[in-house]
Amino acid sequence: MEEADPQYGLLGQMMAQPGQRAELVAILSEGTGEMPGNIAYLIGEDSANPDAIWIVELWDSKEAHAASLNLPSVQDAIKKGRPLIAGFGTRAEFRPVAKAGA
Amino acid sequence: MEEADPQYGLLGQMMAQPGQRAELVAILSEGTGEMPGNIAYLIGEDSANPDAIWIVELWDSKEAHAASLNLPSVQDAIKKGRPLIAGFGTRAEFRPVAKAGA
């Protein structure tokens, strides 16, 4: 299998409503499984803030990411997840330039 | 091959001295290839700040990450890289809870 070569990356912090982090993670995981052009969609629970999560995404291209926002599964996740979101923190776009490890 | 199951994640922004980003990326990539317990070590060029990079790391455990800081290759990279680093931005530890994509 040819090694993926992501050209577009996105990371951001999202704050859930108090006590709703696990539910938000479940909704986001469900809606983001099959997105054309997506190489990685990683969700992590912030270790310092019990309501915060971090999302790190790798994509074939910025366009693939933009297109994913129109997928029914993603639209559904956004609709379900929105009431559980209290706010957003750091957000950054990046160009993946090196990747080591498994 | 069994799917890796990272229990510890770390992400952070690092600012290079002006014009030194590519050199810093090269040094970091070189020194972080073989780190026991490391599942992913991703470096991305910040799209908004020409001197900034983002590093996203996934590890078997927090202890594995701590131990890596004593590896000769990592110590060497830190020594070589330090003069090229102008500062640090956002930093967060997280527990990976979901991962989709390739």
Backbone of each chain as ProteinMPNN parsed JSONL, in Angstrom:
{"seq_chain_A": "MEEADPQYGLLGQMMAQPGQRAELVAILSEGTGEMPGNIAYLIGEDSANPDAIWIVELWDSKEAHAASLNLPSVQDAIKKGRPLIAGFGTRAEFRPVAKAGA", "coords_chain_A": {"N_chain_A": [[0.867, -1.175, 0.0], [0.718, 2.103, -0.919], [2.481, 4.752, 0.683], [0.65, 7.245, 2.349], [0.392, 10.68, 1.359], [-0.056, 13.375, 2.729], [-1.146, 16.652, 1.995], [-2.339, 18.683, 3.25], [-3.093, 19.943, 6.42], [-4.88, 20.172, 9.516], [-5.514, 21.499, 12.675], [-7.141, 21.754, 15.844], [-8.646, 23.118, 18.828], [-11.466, 22.203, 20.697], [-14.14, 23.081, 22.787], [-16.274, 21.256, 24.849], [-19.663, 21.354, 26.084], [-20.019, 21.429, 29.646], [-19.359, 18.229, 30.952], [-20.088, 16.935, 28.637], [-18.175, 15.959, 26.943], [-17.433, 13.279, 26.196], [-19.661, 12.426, 24.796], [-19.631, 14.211, 22.671], [-17.249, 13.466, 21.442], [-17.973, 10.904, 20.607], [-19.968, 11.47, 18.694], [-18.494, 12.941, 16.789], [-16.628, 11.016, 16.007], [-18.225, 9.114, 14.843], [-19.261, 10.391, 12.569], [-17.126, 10.833, 10.905], [-15.844, 8.808, 9.619], [-15.737, 7.857, 6.939], [-14.433, 9.644, 4.754], [-13.736, 10.951, 1.7], [-10.409, 11.437, 0.621], [-9.467, 11.909, 3.099], [-6.832, 11.405, 5.318], [-6.07, 11.139, 7.918], [-7.881, 11.374, 10.952], [-7.842, 12.498, 13.923], [-8.802, 12.346, 17.278], [-8.355, 13.805, 20.436], [-8.479, 13.752, 23.984], [-8.119, 16.62, 25.856], [-5.594, 16.923, 28.258], [-5.419, 18.731, 30.288], [-7.717, 20.222, 30.413], [-10.866, 19.323, 31.269], [-13.093, 19.521, 29.679], [-12.278, 19.85, 27.113], [-11.319, 19.022, 23.739], [-8.938, 17.922, 21.296], [-8.526, 18.089, 17.833], [-6.952, 16.583, 15.158], [-6.248, 16.705, 11.825], [-5.479, 15.123, 8.715], [-5.14, 15.587, 5.257], [-5.545, 14.765, 1.747], [-5.713, 17.065, 0.254], [-6.484, 20.619, 0.535], [-8.844, 21.126, -0.695], [-10.152, 18.679, -0.639], [-10.72, 18.516, 2.038], [-12.484, 20.707, 2.306], [-14.578, 19.832, 0.685], [-15.509, 17.725, 2.165], [-17.076, 18.788, 4.098], [-19.555, 18.942, 3.102], [-20.547, 16.424, 3.057], [-23.147, 14.102, 3.795], [-22.86, 12.589, 6.193], [-21.066, 14.127, 7.634], [-22.353, 16.568, 7.785], [-24.478, 15.745, 9.34], [-23.17, 15.045, 11.699], [-22.221, 17.525, 12.468], [-24.626, 18.845, 12.933], [-25.719, 17.326, 15.038], [-23.673, 17.572, 16.867], [-23.349, 20.3, 17.407], [-24.998, 21.476, 19.547], [-23.616, 20.546, 21.71], [-21.265, 21.806, 21.807], [-19.244, 24.176, 23.353], [-17.42, 26.056, 22.704], [-14.53, 27.275, 20.803], [-11.015, 26.813, 20.597], [-7.541, 27.287, 20.11], [-6.671, 27.215, 16.654], [-5.296, 25.884, 13.707], [-3.924, 25.784, 10.438], [-1.874, 23.635, 8.505], [1.016, 22.541, 6.601], [1.806, 19.34, 6.132], [5.067, 18.179, 6.63], [6.859, 16.31, 7.503], [6.921, 12.982, 8.695], [7.183, 10.591, 11.123], [7.533, 7.376, 12.775], [5.103, 4.749, 13.564]], "CA_chain_A": [[0.0, 0.0, 0.0], [1.549, 3.296, -1.072], [2.439, 5.627, 1.855], [-0.16, 8.438, 2.084], [1.227, 11.894, 1.281], [-0.98, 14.468, 2.994], [-0.682, 17.994, 1.611], [-3.061, 19.694, 4.024], [-3.365, 19.533, 7.798], [-5.696, 21.095, 10.3], [-5.653, 21.076, 14.075], [-7.91, 22.742, 16.596], [-9.187, 22.747, 20.13], [-12.907, 22.415, 20.785], [-14.616, 22.885, 24.159], [-17.636, 20.72, 24.962], [-20.423, 21.789, 27.259], [-19.568, 20.634, 30.795], [-19.856, 16.858, 31.071], [-20.553, 16.404, 27.337], [-17.028, 15.661, 26.056], [-17.465, 11.908, 25.654], [-20.763, 12.389, 23.813], [-19.161, 14.95, 21.487], [-16.252, 12.614, 20.783], [-18.694, 9.805, 19.937], [-20.64, 12.019, 17.505], [-17.463, 13.285, 15.796], [-16.008, 9.775, 15.502], [-19.209, 8.435, 14.002], [-19.518, 11.101, 11.311], [-15.907, 11.167, 10.143], [-15.146, 7.569, 9.287], [-15.54, 7.591, 5.505], [-14.382, 10.948, 4.074], [-12.768, 10.883, 0.598], [-9.261, 12.346, 0.715], [-8.991, 12.058, 4.474], [-5.748, 10.459, 5.629], [-6.153, 10.881, 9.371], [-8.777, 12.246, 11.735], [-7.463, 12.065, 15.273], [-9.416, 13.123, 18.36], [-7.703, 13.556, 21.72], [-9.018, 14.473, 25.155], [-7.123, 17.509, 26.453], [-5.26, 16.401, 29.597], [-5.482, 19.802, 31.29], [-9.066, 20.788, 30.449], [-11.754, 18.15, 31.193], [-14.161, 19.702, 28.683], [-11.694, 20.171, 25.795], [-10.721, 18.002, 22.884], [-8.113, 18.381, 20.184], [-8.741, 17.328, 16.597], [-5.85, 16.747, 14.197], [-6.706, 16.105, 10.561], [-4.552, 15.133, 7.567], [-5.929, 15.43, 4.04], [-4.83, 14.807, 0.474], [-5.673, 18.467, -0.197], [-7.41, 21.537, 1.205], [-10.128, 20.989, -1.396], [-10.797, 17.443, -0.137], [-11.294, 18.855, 3.34], [-13.643, 21.584, 2.085], [-15.673, 19.021, 0.125], [-16.035, 16.811, 3.195], [-18.056, 19.496, 4.936], [-20.885, 18.768, 2.485], [-20.978, 15.027, 3.143], [-24.284, 13.916, 4.716], [-22.418, 12.098, 7.519], [-20.408, 15.229, 8.345], [-23.431, 17.518, 8.1], [-25.249, 15.141, 10.436], [-22.343, 15.134, 12.918], [-22.197, 18.94, 12.849], [-25.95, 19.189, 13.477], [-25.846, 16.651, 16.349], [-22.618, 18.008, 17.793], [-23.348, 21.747, 17.689], [-25.507, 21.838, 20.89], [-22.694, 20.077, 22.756], [-20.019, 22.578, 21.703], [-19.306, 25.428, 24.122], [-16.538, 27.058, 22.092], [-13.351, 26.797, 20.076], [-9.758, 27.438, 21.041], [-6.511, 27.368, 19.059], [-6.944, 26.527, 15.386], [-4.194, 26.166, 12.785], [-3.746, 24.979, 9.228], [-0.44, 23.407, 8.31], [1.398, 21.649, 5.511], [2.635, 18.258, 6.693], [6.357, 18.095, 5.932], [7.629, 15.137, 7.934], [6.119, 12.078, 9.529], [7.947, 9.395, 11.514], [6.767, 6.501, 13.667], [4.354, 3.624, 12.94]], "C_chain_A": [[0.915, 1.24, 0.0], [1.38, 4.204, 0.151], [1.629, 6.876, 1.484], [0.738, 9.672, 2.112], [0.332, 13.116, 1.476], [-0.374, 15.823, 2.626], [-1.346, 19.089, 2.449], [-3.358, 19.142, 5.414], [-4.126, 20.624, 8.533], [-5.699, 20.602, 11.736], [-6.422, 22.152, 14.823], [-8.403, 22.191, 17.917], [-10.67, 23.099, 20.161], [-13.316, 22.172, 22.24], [-16.046, 22.362, 24.132], [-18.352, 21.415, 26.111], [-19.996, 20.895, 28.432], [-20.201, 19.243, 30.837], [-20.233, 16.207, 29.75], [-19.407, 15.978, 26.409], [-17.139, 14.291, 25.402], [-18.535, 11.79, 24.57], [-20.325, 13.082, 22.517], [-18.138, 14.119, 20.708], [-16.955, 11.503, 19.996], [-19.346, 10.302, 18.637], [-19.609, 12.314, 16.407], [-16.845, 12.021, 15.193], [-16.943, 9.105, 14.508], [-19.27, 9.073, 12.608], [-18.305, 11.251, 10.411], [-15.139, 9.914, 9.694], [-14.802, 7.425, 7.811], [-15.515, 8.921, 4.729], [-13.325, 10.881, 2.976], [-11.641, 11.903, 0.764], [-8.75, 12.534, 2.126], [-7.96, 10.999, 4.795], [-5.738, 10.136, 7.119], [-7.112, 11.882, 10.007], [-8.649, 11.753, 13.164], [-8.177, 12.962, 16.287], [-8.702, 12.772, 19.663], [-8.368, 14.357, 22.827], [-7.902, 15.313, 25.762], [-6.858, 17.045, 27.882], [-5.416, 17.457, 30.68], [-6.905, 20.335, 31.457], [-10.09, 19.675, 30.234], [-12.892, 18.3, 30.17], [-13.616, 19.839, 27.259], [-11.207, 18.933, 25.057], [-9.849, 18.692, 21.84], [-8.424, 17.488, 18.989], [-7.581, 17.634, 15.656], [-6.257, 15.992, 12.935], [-5.599, 16.193, 9.505], [-5.368, 14.798, 6.32], [-5.044, 15.398, 2.799], [-4.652, 16.263, 0.035], [-6.654, 19.305, 0.616], [-8.806, 21.379, 0.597], [-10.878, 19.748, -0.88], [-11.436, 17.726, 1.221], [-12.557, 19.692, 3.151], [-14.841, 20.769, 1.601], [-16.31, 18.148, 1.209], [-17.126, 17.468, 4.026], [-19.469, 19.369, 4.363], [-21.374, 17.317, 2.539], [-22.15, 14.893, 4.128], [-23.838, 13.495, 6.125], [-21.791, 13.226, 8.326], [-21.437, 16.289, 8.731], [-24.227, 17.021, 9.309], [-24.489, 15.288, 11.755], [-22.31, 16.586, 13.407], [-23.518, 19.318, 13.52], [-26.107, 18.606, 14.89], [-24.878, 17.251, 17.364], [-22.751, 19.449, 18.246], [-23.879, 22.078, 19.098], [-24.547, 21.45, 22.014], [-21.397, 20.879, 22.761], [-20.167, 23.908, 22.438], [-18.416, 26.491, 23.484], [-15.352, 26.418, 21.411], [-12.112, 27.522, 20.605], [-8.815, 27.556, 19.866], [-6.948, 26.611, 17.818], [-5.801, 26.842, 14.43], [-4.26, 25.241, 11.581], [-2.25, 24.793, 9.045], [-0.221, 22.503, 7.114], [2.298, 20.568, 6.109], [3.952, 18.138, 5.921], [7.199, 16.903, 6.359], [6.751, 14.298, 8.841], [6.961, 10.854, 9.844], [7.053, 8.554, 12.41], [5.954, 5.494, 12.864], [3.503, 4.133, 11.795]], "O_chain_A": [[1.789, 1.368, 0.858], [0.257, 4.409, 0.611], [1.874, 7.495, 0.449], [1.743, 9.69, 2.823], [0.0, 13.809, 0.515], [0.79, 16.089, 2.926], [-0.974, 20.26, 2.374], [-3.817, 18.009, 5.558], [-4.029, 21.811, 8.222], [-5.869, 19.408, 11.982], [-6.358, 23.329, 14.469], [-8.555, 20.984, 18.103], [-11.073, 24.168, 19.704], [-12.899, 21.189, 22.853], [-16.919, 22.938, 23.484], [-17.72, 21.99, 26.997], [-19.649, 19.731, 28.228], [-21.422, 19.102, 30.767], [-20.655, 15.051, 29.732], [-19.633, 15.673, 25.238], [-16.959, 14.16, 24.191], [-18.329, 11.13, 23.552], [-20.608, 12.607, 21.417], [-18.162, 14.077, 19.478], [-16.579, 11.201, 18.863], [-19.281, 9.629, 17.608], [-19.823, 11.98, 15.242], [-16.574, 11.975, 13.993], [-16.515, 8.598, 13.472], [-19.325, 8.372, 11.598], [-18.421, 11.736, 9.285], [-13.938, 9.968, 9.428], [-13.727, 6.939, 7.459], [-16.516, 9.272, 4.104], [-12.137, 10.767, 3.277], [-11.89, 13.082, 1.016], [-7.748, 13.212, 2.353], [-8.195, 9.813, 4.564], [-5.439, 9.014, 7.526], [-7.147, 13.06, 9.651], [-9.245, 10.753, 13.564], [-8.156, 14.187, 16.166], [-8.471, 11.6, 19.961], [-8.77, 15.502, 22.623], [-6.858, 14.782, 26.141], [-7.8, 16.8, 28.637], [-5.534, 17.125, 31.859], [-7.258, 20.842, 32.522], [-10.181, 19.132, 29.133], [-13.567, 17.326, 29.837], [-14.388, 19.933, 26.305], [-10.756, 17.953, 25.65], [-10.007, 19.878, 21.549], [-8.567, 16.274, 19.13], [-7.269, 18.795, 15.393], [-6.568, 14.801, 12.977], [-4.884, 17.19, 9.412], [-6.172, 13.866, 6.314], [-3.935, 15.933, 2.799], [-3.603, 16.65, -0.48], [-7.534, 18.776, 1.294], [-9.815, 21.485, 1.294], [-12.097, 19.781, -0.709], [-12.531, 17.251, 1.523], [-13.584, 19.415, 3.77], [-15.969, 20.981, 2.044], [-17.509, 17.871, 1.168], [-17.99, 16.793, 4.586], [-20.453, 19.65, 5.046], [-22.491, 17.021, 2.113], [-22.132, 15.516, 5.189], [-24.369, 13.982, 7.123], [-21.952, 13.289, 9.545], [-21.409, 16.835, 9.834], [-24.595, 17.802, 10.186], [-25.073, 15.609, 12.79], [-22.365, 16.845, 14.61], [-23.535, 20.013, 14.536], [-26.56, 19.287, 15.81], [-25.2, 17.417, 18.54], [-22.318, 19.796, 19.345], [-23.267, 22.891, 19.789], [-24.649, 21.959, 23.13], [-20.533, 20.666, 23.611], [-21.098, 24.67, 22.179], [-18.626, 27.686, 23.691], [-15.179, 25.199, 21.429], [-12.17, 28.686, 21.001], [-9.231, 27.884, 18.755], [-7.514, 25.522, 17.902], [-5.379, 27.996, 14.359], [-4.608, 24.066, 11.698], [-1.456, 25.671, 9.383], [-1.125, 21.797, 6.667], [3.417, 20.85, 6.539], [3.946, 18.01, 4.697], [8.143, 16.525, 5.666], [5.959, 14.808, 9.634], [7.406, 10.155, 8.935], [5.948, 8.967, 12.762], [6.095, 5.395, 11.645], [2.806, 3.352, 11.149]]}, "seq_chain_B": "MEEADPQYGLLGQMMAQPGQRAELVAILSEGTGEMPGNIAYLIGEDSANPDAIWIVELWDSKEAHAASLNLPSVQDAIKKGRPLIAGFGTRAEFRPVAKAGA", "coords_chain_B": {"N_chain_B": [[-0.486, -6.596, 10.937], [-0.75, -5.408, 14.131], [-3.067, -2.855, 15.09], [-1.826, 0.249, 16.169], [-2.069, 1.57, 19.486], [-2.2, 4.33, 20.779], [-1.623, 5.898, 23.894], [-0.897, 8.326, 24.807], [-0.637, 11.685, 23.879], [0.828, 14.546, 22.303], [0.965, 17.922, 21.429], [2.248, 20.822, 19.795], [3.257, 24.224, 19.144], [6.034, 25.622, 17.513], [8.334, 28.23, 17.116], [10.591, 29.107, 14.607], [13.799, 30.7, 14.188], [13.836, 33.592, 12.084], [13.614, 32.582, 8.708], [14.739, 30.105, 9.197], [13.174, 27.878, 9.316], [12.939, 25.559, 7.633], [15.391, 24.34, 8.005], [15.252, 23.736, 10.713], [13.137, 21.929, 10.693], [14.353, 19.858, 9.279], [16.364, 19.043, 11.063], [14.837, 18.18, 13.263], [13.39, 16.099, 12.082], [15.367, 14.312, 11.45], [16.369, 13.487, 13.945], [14.336, 12.091, 15.147], [13.518, 9.657, 14.251], [13.766, 6.966, 15.158], [12.374, 6.124, 17.802], [11.726, 4.398, 20.652], [8.482, 3.268, 21.419], [7.265, 5.336, 20.189], [4.571, 6.317, 18.203], [3.652, 8.062, 16.314], [5.147, 10.898, 14.781], [4.668, 13.874, 13.83], [5.362, 16.562, 11.704], [4.419, 19.833, 10.852], [4.254, 22.603, 8.625], [3.273, 25.72, 9.676], [0.545, 27.353, 8.233], [-0.098, 29.991, 8.36], [1.891, 31.371, 9.63], [5.059, 32.045, 8.658], [7.36, 31.292, 9.991], [6.706, 29.358, 11.767], [6.173, 26.062, 13.131], [4.238, 23.078, 13.58], [4.078, 20.417, 15.838], [3.007, 17.154, 16.18], [2.584, 14.484, 18.282], [2.336, 10.984, 18.908], [2.217, 8.497, 21.363], [3.043, 5.329, 22.932], [2.939, 5.563, 25.666], [3.074, 8.06, 28.336], [5.402, 7.797, 29.686], [7.089, 6.588, 27.845], [7.461, 8.691, 26.093], [8.804, 10.514, 27.805], [11.146, 9.071, 28.296], [12.287, 9.133, 25.808], [13.503, 11.541, 25.581], [15.985, 11.276, 26.506], [17.398, 9.894, 24.66], [20.279, 9.511, 22.589], [20.038, 10.429, 19.909], [17.898, 12.17, 20.054], [18.755, 13.977, 21.97], [20.849, 15.05, 20.553], [19.494, 16.259, 18.446], [18.065, 18.197, 19.825], [20.181, 19.758, 20.774], [21.336, 20.669, 18.358], [19.125, 21.911, 17.253], [18.305, 23.901, 19.028], [19.547, 26.574, 18.772], [18.174, 27.474, 16.586], [15.64, 27.9, 17.318], [13.147, 30.19, 18.052], [11.063, 30.511, 19.768], [8.176, 29.278, 21.654], [4.823, 28.241, 21.125], [1.368, 27.554, 21.517], [0.804, 24.639, 23.525], [-0.074, 21.311, 24.202], [-1.125, 18.466, 26.031], [-2.622, 15.327, 25.379], [-5.118, 12.689, 25.459], [-5.306, 10.267, 23.182], [-8.361, 9.396, 21.695], [-9.885, 8.662, 19.558], [-9.474, 7.577, 16.2], [-9.523, 7.996, 12.819], [-9.455, 7.282, 9.248], [-6.664, 6.755, 6.92]], "CA_chain_B": [[0.179, -5.799, 11.945], [-1.742, -4.938, 15.103], [-3.265, -1.413, 15.054], [-1.208, 0.892, 17.331], [-3.078, 2.1, 20.412], [-1.488, 5.356, 21.548], [-2.277, 6.338, 25.133], [-0.416, 9.663, 25.178], [-0.414, 12.568, 22.736], [1.421, 15.851, 22.609], [1.064, 18.784, 20.244], [2.78, 22.131, 20.176], [3.763, 25.118, 18.097], [7.416, 26.054, 17.742], [8.725, 29.271, 16.157], [12.009, 29.099, 14.226], [14.377, 32.009, 13.87], [13.421, 33.932, 10.708], [14.314, 31.928, 7.608], [15.383, 28.847, 9.624], [12.166, 26.826, 9.541], [13.245, 24.32, 6.904], [16.561, 23.74, 8.673], [14.769, 23.175, 11.985], [12.354, 20.727, 10.359], [15.299, 18.797, 8.89], [17.024, 18.553, 12.28], [13.842, 17.44, 14.06], [13.036, 14.859, 11.38], [16.522, 13.412, 11.527], [16.604, 12.969, 15.296], [13.144, 11.497, 15.774], [13.061, 8.547, 13.423], [13.743, 5.655, 15.838], [12.17, 6.369, 19.239], [10.891, 3.323, 21.21], [7.187, 3.686, 21.981], [6.652, 6.417, 19.416], [3.647, 5.815, 17.178], [3.666, 9.063, 15.231], [5.824, 12.165, 15.056], [4.268, 14.605, 12.629], [5.754, 17.979, 11.696], [3.716, 20.581, 9.808], [4.573, 24.029, 8.502], [2.097, 26.559, 9.917], [0.194, 28.029, 6.961], [-0.299, 31.44, 8.577], [3.119, 31.98, 10.155], [6.145, 31.423, 7.871], [8.457, 30.812, 10.84], [6.192, 28.422, 12.784], [5.833, 24.67, 12.813], [3.435, 22.352, 14.56], [4.522, 19.023, 16.018], [1.979, 16.307, 16.812], [3.235, 13.212, 18.63], [1.521, 9.936, 19.54], [3.119, 7.585, 22.07], [2.441, 4.231, 23.698], [2.698, 6.057, 27.041], [3.772, 9.293, 28.708], [6.745, 7.386, 30.115], [7.896, 6.359, 26.632], [7.86, 10.012, 25.609], [9.817, 11.064, 28.718], [12.41, 8.335, 28.097], [12.885, 9.475, 24.504], [14.277, 12.789, 25.681], [17.374, 10.907, 26.86], [18.043, 9.198, 23.535], [21.349, 10.316, 21.971], [19.572, 11.088, 18.664], [17.012, 13.283, 20.431], [19.628, 14.972, 22.617], [21.61, 15.68, 19.469], [18.567, 17.128, 17.7], [17.771, 19.34, 20.706], [21.381, 20.614, 20.8], [21.47, 21.309, 17.026], [17.931, 22.705, 16.945], [18.047, 24.995, 19.989], [19.862, 27.921, 18.272], [17.261, 27.848, 15.491], [14.294, 28.073, 17.888], [12.923, 31.559, 18.561], [10.078, 30.489, 20.853], [7.164, 28.223, 21.64], [3.445, 28.744, 21.24], [0.436, 26.608, 22.138], [1.294, 23.286, 23.806], [-1.126, 20.568, 24.899], [-1.066, 17.006, 26.142], [-3.973, 14.791, 25.204], [-5.254, 11.232, 25.401], [-5.986, 9.918, 21.926], [-9.565, 8.587, 21.953], [-10.48, 8.164, 18.311], [-8.601, 7.827, 15.044], [-10.093, 7.455, 11.574], [-8.626, 7.591, 8.084], [-5.669, 5.744, 6.464]], "C_chain_B": [[-0.906, -5.208, 12.865], [-1.819, -3.405, 15.073], [-2.659, -0.817, 16.329], [-2.305, 1.499, 18.202], [-2.426, 3.141, 21.32], [-2.283, 5.775, 22.78], [-1.876, 7.755, 25.527], [-0.158, 10.464, 23.913], [0.093, 13.919, 23.193], [1.387, 16.676, 21.328], [1.573, 20.147, 20.696], [3.256, 22.916, 18.974], [5.153, 25.593, 18.483], [7.737, 27.112, 16.688], [10.225, 29.177, 15.897], [12.496, 30.54, 14.122], [14.003, 32.317, 12.413], [14.265, 33.232, 9.648], [14.912, 30.571, 7.946], [14.408, 27.682, 9.762], [12.552, 25.5, 8.883], [14.415, 23.581, 7.57], [16.126, 23.064, 9.982], [13.96, 21.893, 11.729], [13.296, 19.564, 10.033], [15.955, 18.184, 10.126], [16.055, 17.701, 13.103], [13.49, 16.106, 13.396], [14.142, 13.828, 11.545], [16.591, 12.715, 12.887], [15.454, 12.166, 15.868], [12.631, 10.267, 15.015], [12.872, 7.246, 14.203], [13.547, 5.846, 17.344], [11.236, 5.284, 19.783], [9.596, 3.876, 21.812], [6.535, 4.822, 21.211], [5.796, 5.852, 18.303], [3.571, 6.779, 16.004], [4.385, 10.318, 15.712], [5.658, 12.972, 13.781], [4.732, 16.054, 12.748], [5.005, 18.677, 10.559], [4.144, 22.036, 9.807], [3.283, 24.837, 8.691], [1.79, 27.358, 8.649], [0.071, 29.538, 7.132], [0.993, 32.132, 9.008], [4.326, 31.303, 9.51], [7.309, 30.905, 8.719], [8.007, 29.695, 11.782], [5.976, 27.022, 12.229], [4.94, 24.121, 13.922], [3.983, 20.936, 14.622], [3.405, 18.281, 16.743], [2.606, 14.938, 17.04], [2.217, 12.255, 19.262], [2.477, 8.89, 20.108], [2.348, 6.45, 22.736], [2.051, 4.726, 25.082], [3.451, 7.36, 27.266], [5.224, 8.966, 29.078], [7.662, 7.176, 28.895], [8.363, 7.698, 26.06], [8.971, 10.577, 26.486], [11.17, 10.396, 28.477], [13.097, 8.771, 26.804], [13.776, 10.699, 24.589], [15.733, 12.514, 26.057], [18.089, 10.156, 25.74], [19.134, 10.087, 22.924], [20.862, 11.086, 20.735], [18.7, 12.297, 18.989], [17.826, 14.39, 21.105], [20.397, 15.765, 21.56], [20.734, 16.676, 18.712], [18.249, 18.378, 18.529], [18.954, 20.312, 20.683], [21.491, 21.39, 19.486], [20.318, 22.297, 16.796], [17.794, 23.946, 17.803], [18.388, 26.381, 19.43], [18.894, 28.404, 17.194], [15.849, 28.128, 16.017], [14.155, 29.474, 18.492], [11.907, 31.553, 19.706], [9.078, 29.364, 20.681], [5.774, 28.852, 21.772], [2.6, 27.735, 21.986], [1.086, 25.249, 22.366], [0.196, 22.55, 24.558], [-0.804, 19.088, 24.92], [-2.49, 16.5, 25.984], [-3.941, 13.268, 25.217], [-6.005, 10.91, 24.121], [-7.194, 9.026, 22.198], [-10.232, 8.071, 20.684], [-9.545, 8.515, 17.161], [-9.244, 7.193, 13.821], [-9.139, 7.803, 10.443], [-7.593, 6.488, 7.863], [-4.879, 5.221, 7.644]], "O_chain_B": [[-1.858, -4.584, 12.396], [-0.791, -2.728, 15.035], [-2.927, -1.296, 17.431], [-3.355, 1.896, 17.696], [-2.135, 2.866, 22.484], [-3.493, 5.982, 22.698], [-2.437, 8.326, 26.462], [0.472, 9.969, 22.979], [-0.173, 14.37, 24.307], [1.742, 16.179, 20.259], [1.354, 20.563, 21.833], [3.609, 22.357, 17.935], [5.41, 25.924, 19.64], [7.449, 26.921, 15.506], [11.029, 29.168, 16.828], [11.703, 31.472, 13.984], [13.87, 31.401, 11.602], [15.494, 33.289, 9.691], [15.527, 29.939, 7.087], [14.773, 26.62, 10.267], [12.494, 24.446, 9.516], [14.413, 22.355, 7.676], [16.577, 21.965, 10.308], [14.088, 20.908, 12.456], [13.066, 18.431, 10.456], [16.087, 16.964, 10.229], [16.419, 16.627, 13.582], [13.312, 15.099, 14.081], [13.889, 12.641, 11.751], [16.84, 11.512, 12.97], [15.572, 11.612, 16.961], [11.464, 9.892, 15.128], [11.926, 6.503, 13.943], [14.519, 5.729, 18.091], [10.063, 5.252, 19.411], [9.612, 4.819, 22.603], [5.415, 5.233, 21.515], [6.249, 4.998, 17.541], [3.444, 6.368, 14.851], [4.258, 10.74, 16.861], [6.381, 12.794, 12.801], [4.518, 16.696, 13.776], [4.961, 18.172, 9.437], [4.368, 22.629, 10.862], [2.318, 24.654, 7.949], [2.686, 27.967, 8.065], [0.129, 30.281, 6.152], [1.171, 33.328, 8.781], [4.597, 30.132, 9.774], [8.154, 30.161, 8.221], [8.824, 29.14, 12.516], [5.65, 26.823, 11.059], [4.904, 24.638, 15.039], [4.31, 20.334, 13.6], [2.922, 18.724, 17.785], [3.099, 14.309, 16.103], [1.358, 12.664, 20.043], [3.415, 8.454, 19.441], [1.168, 6.583, 23.06], [0.997, 4.376, 25.612], [4.343, 7.722, 26.499], [6.141, 9.746, 28.82], [8.84, 7.534, 28.913], [9.499, 7.832, 25.605], [9.974, 11.068, 25.969], [12.206, 11.059, 28.455], [14.324, 8.778, 26.711], [14.686, 10.879, 23.78], [16.596, 13.385, 25.947], [19.266, 9.823, 25.87], [18.929, 11.289, 22.761], [21.225, 12.245, 20.536], [18.75, 13.316, 18.3], [17.62, 15.576, 20.849], [20.567, 16.98, 21.666], [21.165, 17.78, 18.382], [18.175, 19.484, 17.992], [18.769, 21.526, 20.587], [21.709, 22.602, 19.485], [20.508, 23.371, 16.225], [17.227, 24.945, 17.358], [17.586, 27.3, 19.596], [18.805, 29.602, 16.923], [14.97, 28.54, 15.26], [14.953, 29.881, 19.336], [11.886, 32.475, 20.521], [9.117, 28.606, 19.712], [5.594, 29.865, 22.448], [3.046, 27.132, 22.962], [1.828, 24.759, 21.515], [-0.408, 23.117, 25.469], [-0.28, 18.532, 23.955], [-3.445, 17.157, 26.399], [-2.899, 12.644, 25.017], [-7.185, 11.231, 23.983], [-7.062, 8.001, 22.867], [-11.047, 7.15, 20.734], [-8.919, 9.575, 17.136], [-9.481, 5.985, 13.795], [-8.153, 8.515, 10.636], [-7.625, 5.441, 8.51], [-4.003, 4.373, 7.472]]}, "name": "protein", "num_of_chains": 2, "seq": "MEEADPQYGLLGQMMAQPGQRAELVAILSEGTGEMPGNIAYLIGEDSANPDAIWIVELWDSKEAHAASLNLPSVQDAIKKGRPLIAGFGTRAEFRPVAKAGAMEEADPQYGLLGQMMAQPGQRAELVAILSEGTGEMPGNIAYLIGEDSANPDAIWIVELWDSKEAHAASLNLPSVQDAIKKGRPLIAGFGTRAEFRPVAKAGA"}
